[in-house]
Amino acid sequence: MNRLSAAKRAQVVAALVEGNSVRSTVRMTGVAKNTITKLLVELGAACSSFLDHALVNLPCKRVQCDEIWSYVAAKEKNVTPEMAGAKFCGDAWTWIALDADSKLICSWLVGKRDPECAQEFIKDLAGRLAHRVQLTTDGLRLYLTAIADNFGSEIDYAMLVKIYGNDPEAEKRYSPAVCTACKKENKIGDPNPKDISTSYVERQNLTMRMHMRRFTRLTNAFSKKLENHTASVAIHVMYYNFCRIHQTLRVAPAMAAGLTGTLWSVYDLVTLLEASTAEQAA
């Protein structure tokens, strides 16, 4: 990997963040699979470190949270005791917090859909916000305790609970059941009913599935290791926040949030790896 030029690294990363698989990136760039995987993991760590320091004191007013499903090594139903004992396998949920105004991804976490991950995710989000916000989540009950524990009364929190109809043809197709109603439930503080929504973060779920091949449903393009999966998410968040122009805002989310004054290129993103390597050497 050290023999790759910065331009070649940028070419590889540009292919990955636009939804290409590792194997298709090998065919497009001529770079070996193991080299691409090593670049993915090391750049993912550099992006995660940069974002950990950059996403602080955020001036958000309205935040939406959701979880997106994927899996590592095998789907949960196919995980054997031997596999589970050897490494992380099965369902891998990516928890996402999105600023409704700037469309900035404020916080994320890859893990299980359990109370421990809910607590860790909300604790991280609470530490990144500059002031009181209005927060909306779906009807997942894990959020209730986590938000109460980490925000206390210093938040305006509501749930948007969607009610789905029963469709006898549901098992014969891949589209979700029809949402017949949405119920807004105030949980903490005094949230504005007009701002109780999860539309933006749900749209971000689609963006993630389009920009990370390992998230695409009904394919064999899944993550084989949790390390690779987490690195891919970190690079996506970095690319989405700093390099990708939002279609509605006409600027990158990080620019809309005031974190940077310029649009980053993929080449700029790759330089984070060089900076990280130099810092470790020092």
Buried (B, 14 or more C-beta within 10 A) or exposed (E): BEEBEEEBBBBBBBBBBBBBBBEBBBEEBEBEEEBBBBBBBBBBBBBBBBBEEBBEEBBBBBBBBBBBEBBBBBEEEEBEEEBBEEEBBBBBBBBBBBBBBBBBBBBBBBBBBEEEBBBBBBBBBBEBBEEEBBBBBBBBEBBBEBBBEBBEEEBBBBBBBBEEEEEEEBEEEEEEBEEEEEEEEEBBBEBEEEBBBBEBBBBBBEBBBEBBBBBBEEEEBBBBBBBBBBBBBBBBBBBBBBBBEBEEEEBBBBBBBEBBEEBBEBBBBBBBBEEBEEEEEE
